[in-house]
Amino acid sequence: MRLCENQMKTREFTQILQENPGKALFFEYQTGQYVRTDYHITEIKNVNFDTVDCGGIRNQWSEVHIQLWENEIPEPDHAVDTSKAMKIFEVVNRVRETYSEASIKFEYGNSVFPTAVLPVHNIKDTGNALIVQLTPDQTTCKAKDRATSPEEKAAACCGPVAEKPKLTLVSLQQSDSNTCEPGSGCC
């Protein structure tokens, strides 16, 4: 349905839900690994970032994080479809607006997969279900990403480390006695 070259916006995700009412909604957090079908959407978070990168530049942006949770005890009669997911968005938006132009990510973890915040890679439409395929983010160096030439990349704070200075060992004069006394030069 949609391969996300850039990160999917919340508005795009909710539009897909609205255009596909009543379809099952599944999440694939790793290739072939799915969030249990009885998951819950427990929170919709507006997240604001205010960072300073290793090049000393301030960066600010917002994201929306949707928390997916599995009850310890499986609930075979519980399922979230596209319509129920939209109702959860509506409940949240009555309390406060969700950032519609922010990138949407999904927070998920279980006993074999550490909790992570995962962006949408693709949404597959199988006819009666949507499969939201998630993929892990990679860390990056913003100072290096800003660089426009190989020289700038090399000079970025994350560039190659300069050669360490060589240390010189100095021999201390030793006293003939086995004890060390103040002023004797052994300490």
C-alpha positions, 0 to 999 in steps of 0.5 A: 500500500505505502512504502515509507521512504520518509517517515509516515506522518500521523495524518497519513496513518489516520487517513489510511485507517479512515479509508479502510473501516472495519479491517483487522489491524496487525503489526509486524515488528520484525520480519515474520514477527507480529504483535499478538492479535489481542494487543491494546493501544494503551497510549497516544503520546505527543513527544517533543524533542529538544536536543543538542548534538555533538556538533553543538547544534540545537535540534527540535522536533515532535513525534507521535508515539502509539504504545502497543501492549499485550496483556500477560493473559491472552484475550482471544475475544479482544482485537483492535481493527481500523475502526476501533483504532480511529475511535481511540484517536478520537478519544485522545483528540477530545482531550488534546490534539494529536500532532497530525504533521509529526512522524508516527512511531509505535512503541512495543516490546515483549519478553523476547523483543526489547521495548523500542520505538519503531517507525512505519516502513510499509502498510500492506493491504491484504483485502480484509486486513492492514499489516503495519510493517515496522522497522527499527530506526538507526542512530546517526550523527547529526553533525556528520549528516549536516556535512556537505563534502567529504572534508566536512564529514571528516572534520565533524566531531564524529570524524576520525579521531586524531592520532594520540600523542606519544607518552614519554616515560621518565625514570625516577631516581631511587633511594638505596633505602627500602623506605620512602621519606618526604623530600627523598625523591622516592615519592 
